[in-house]
Amino acid sequence: MGFRADFNSQYSLLEVLGKGNFGVVWLAASRHDPSHQVAVKILPKVREDKSREETLACIKREVALWGSLSGDSRYVAQLLGLYEDGGSVYLVQQRCYGDLATAMQSGPLSEPCAAAIMWCVLSAIRDCHDHHLAMVDVKPQNFLLTSPPLALPAAEARAEAAASVEAGAPPSAKAGAKEGAGARREAAQCACPVPLLLAPEHQAAHTAAHGPCVVACDFGCSLSYSELMRGGRHGGSPIFFAPEQFSSSYGLGVDVWAAGVMLYLLLSGRYPFWDCKREDIKPGMKPYEVMLAVCSAPIQFLSPEWRGVSRDARDLVTRMLDRNPATRLTAEQALEHPWFARWMAQAAHGSHGATHTADKSPARQHQQRHAGASPSRPAASPSAAAPAAGAPKRCVAGSPNAAGCQGAGGSSGGGGGGSNIVPVPAAVAVPVALPADVLSCSSMDGGCPADVFHHAASNGNDSGSGAAPSAAAAAGQAACLPAARPQPQHPQASSPSSARQAPLPPPSRPVPEPHVQQVLGQMLGPLEAAGGGVSSGSAGSEDEHNHQSAAAAAAAAAAAGNGANGGGSSNAV
Ligand SMILES: Nc1ncnc2c1ncn2[C@@H]1O[C@H](COP(=O)(O)OP(=O)(O)OP(=O)(O)O)[C@@H](O)[C@H]1O
């Protein structure tokens, strides 16, 4: 593949950090400077379900897409070295500290914490879009912490603290019913496992040298713009799918939708269309159950976790979860939402400010404009009302008729004011079980893993009818697990005071080895030549954000006979 062949003389493997579907991620140290630690993803050159050539094509494609961003975006895990031997590929990358999904297991986060995280998520998405890439698989599992997670008090401790706040009623909690609810929420129920915007002593330490709190990883499902124009491929994690993702073509807006689902999760610990906690989502939900809920269940903020959450936060969630991709916020617009101005002021002044002078995007300028402002509410402090732990709960998606989504509900859908969703093929209604948790990247064609929808659609039935009645009934059956499980605890969880003693993040941004650019240059060449549309510069017009535009462009390209096929197969490598 043209990668370096001397991995073993450069690095020594220390311990396993995690396992993915295809490889193992190791912590490794440089042999020249053992204090220089990196993460190394070791991928076998042959996978069970495909040939060596197909496997290598998959790896090359992901590396090329990732590499086109890494280096240009500080919100993406940095790709530092590329090695191979006879049996494996070694992707040397920035050492991170677990994924966001794990870090947020202890429940909803405070608003400043969620804002700091979402700022990084949207910035990563914006940078992807500037490079003509759709991330496609935006979800907490694909954002890694850049510094060790902080220990949070156990759920019980937070509930206790909540009770004591109720009893003792500190001044902030007495300020008014509304403010009191917010204070209790922030104090006890919501903490911040990510070292940013925490106690003042932490904030002071988060100087400009410290980078984003989370970075994006895993570009295996990502699509270049021309792939989107050709109809994309059905990759990603269905529960994070935008409505248009259940149809044949979509655009960059799917990433903002998925980030909206993430924001809802960060603030409430729940998925937006199911009234149950994240860990209680029923495994094995059918694709059409997911689809009907995503396309038609109302977005509500009724669960107790939303009490005390600001109107701005809800407004941003609602605008990111706009079912019409043409009016949905772009990543850049989302970054300009007042909610960020409110909570990110300190972060902008500290960890995001001084090091971003080269970033001239409007979002960046907006961020700089607000760098001196003070947040109107204090950052989270330890204590108040944890949600009642785990009462058995039925999880029901909202009414399929509550909001329109053409194609999803047959005669019952389509009333939703401007939805331009392409009718969903009936084949999608074939009850194919989703992967265990409907959270995993479920697909790639073109040599990558098979997709539930691809699988369903491959029976050739492309008619837009037939899914609705039974599917609509089934949507109401999307259920939580029958009984809630205990809240998972972070292994280090102990007490608020131990949280305050957690180590600070590493200060500097890792620098790629010199060979990386050269190898990537060789890999990006074919991608671009194939019309991959991967760019190292910024562009990203409004049109590109609109899947209608993508479809129109694909149609025009097809008319011009340039090979757009609309069939969703990748030929990028
Ligand atoms: N740079 C990193 N630093 C620290 N830990 C990492 C890093 N990259 C990945 N990990 C850990 O390793 C685990 C597996 O990562 P990997 O990217 O292989 O899994 P995955 O998301 O399932 O990807 P894929 O579906 O492509 O196999 C992650 O869950 C994460 O905890």
The ligand as a Tripos MOL2 file, in Angstrom:
@<TRIPOS>MOLECULE
LIG
   31    33     1     0     0
SMALL
NO_CHARGES

@<TRIPOS>ATOM
      1 N1         -7.0600    7.1870   19.0330 N.pl3     1 LIG1
      2 C1         -7.5310    6.4460   20.0190 C.ar      1 LIG1
      3 N2         -7.1050    6.6210   21.2800 N.ar      1 LIG1
      4 C2         -7.6060    5.8670   22.2740 C.ar      1 LIG1
      5 N3         -8.5260    4.9190   22.1270 N.ar      1 LIG1
      6 C3         -8.9970    4.7130   20.8960 C.ar      1 LIG1
      7 C4         -8.5190    5.4500   19.7780 C.ar      1 LIG1
      8 N4         -9.1770    5.0200   18.6860 N.ar      1 LIG1
      9 C5        -10.0100    4.0670   19.0900 C.ar      1 LIG1
     10 N5         -9.9020    3.8620   20.4210 N.ar      1 LIG1
     11 C6        -10.6360    2.9120   21.2250 C.3       1 LIG1
     12 O1        -10.6840    1.6860   20.5470 O.3       1 LIG1
     13 C7        -12.0410    1.2830   20.3460 C.3       1 LIG1
     14 C8        -12.1460    0.6450   18.9900 C.3       1 LIG1
     15 O2        -11.8980    1.6310   18.0140 O.3       1 LIG1
     16 P1        -12.2060    1.3850   16.5000 P.3       1 LIG1
     17 O3        -12.0940    2.6590   15.7760 O.co2     1 LIG1
     18 O4        -11.4100    0.2350   15.9890 O.co2     1 LIG1
     19 O5        -13.6590    0.8370   16.6720 O.3       1 LIG1
     20 P2        -14.9680    1.0790   15.9130 P.3       1 LIG1
     21 O6        -15.4520    2.4580   16.1990 O.co2     1 LIG1
     22 O7        -15.8390   -0.0470   16.2300 O.co2     1 LIG1
     23 O8        -14.4810    1.1060   14.4410 O.3       1 LIG1
     24 P3        -14.7720    0.1410   13.2660 P.3       1 LIG1
     25 O9        -16.2570    0.0040   13.1830 O.co2     1 LIG1
     26 O10       -14.1790    0.8670   12.1130 O.co2     1 LIG1
     27 O11       -14.0830   -1.1410   13.5870 O.co2     1 LIG1
     28 C9        -12.8640    2.5430   20.4970 C.3       1 LIG1
     29 O12       -14.0940    2.2640   21.0410 O.3       1 LIG1
     30 C10       -12.0480    3.3910   21.4270 C.3       1 LIG1
     31 O13       -12.4240    3.1550   22.7620 O.3       1 LIG1
@<TRIPOS>BOND
     1     1     2 1
     2     2     3 ar
     3     2     7 ar
     4     3     4 ar
     5     4     5 ar
     6     5     6 ar
     7     6     7 ar
     8     6    10 ar
     9     7     8 ar
    10     8     9 ar
    11     9    10 ar
    12    10    11 1
    13    11    12 1
    14    11    30 1
    15    12    13 1
    16    13    14 1
    17    13    28 1
    18    14    15 1
    19    15    16 1
    20    16    17 2
    21    16    18 1
    22    16    19 1
    23    19    20 1
    24    20    21 2
    25    20    22 1
    26    20    23 1
    27    23    24 1
    28    24    25 2
    29    24    26 1
    30    24    27 1
    31    28    29 1
    32    28    30 1
    33    30    31 1
@<TRIPOS>SUBSTRUCTURE
     1 LIG1         1 GROUP 0 **** ****
